[in-house]
Amino acid sequence: HIGGDEQRKVFYPSWLENTVLGEVLFQADYVLKEISFGNLQLSALPELVSAWDQACRTEGHAPRAARQWFVVRDAQVDISRDGVLLPRLSLAVEARQLVMGAKGYEDAASTDPQDPSVVMAKAVTDLFPKLAKLVPAISELMEVAKAQLAARFLLEHKATLN
């Protein structure tokens, strides 16, 4: 179960706190953690096995730590014949093993491609379109990413209001 007294809702950078964008990012990240820990199981996607379940199946049950995050891939903006912007992108999840350092956890120099967090990140990436249809927080993340892509396109092309 994700929760407890030690859990705090923190935004980085801090200006995201109390914004719709910050809340969308937080909720999507929270859902990713729920999937990773096996707290959210989607019956429509039985092939999506949590990192937790994968780790429990491996021999030795060695302690593990990892982080996962969303990334944008293959982003582009097309323009229709009648001038409508059509942002297109794909989202993915990446993962990195963590090791204990002098000041707490830090990124490992390399991550085993068979690490449960990496395997689950790849599965989420492969299933992203289906996941977005099933999980509102993931769908909202996709829409926010498209809006940001369109806004950046307009800024880079020095668009002005009529």
Salt bridges, closest charged atoms under 4 A:
GLU23 OE1 - LYS9 NZ 2.82
ASP29 OD1 - LYS33 NZ 2.69
ASP78 OD2 - ARG88 NE 2.78
GLU94 OE2 - ARG73 NH2 3.14
ASP107 OD1 - ARG67 NE 2.75
ASP115 OD1 - ARG64 NH1 3.36
ASP126 OD2 - LYS122 NZ 2.81
GLU143 OE2 - LYS146 NZ 3.68
GLU156 OE2 - ARG152 NE 2.95
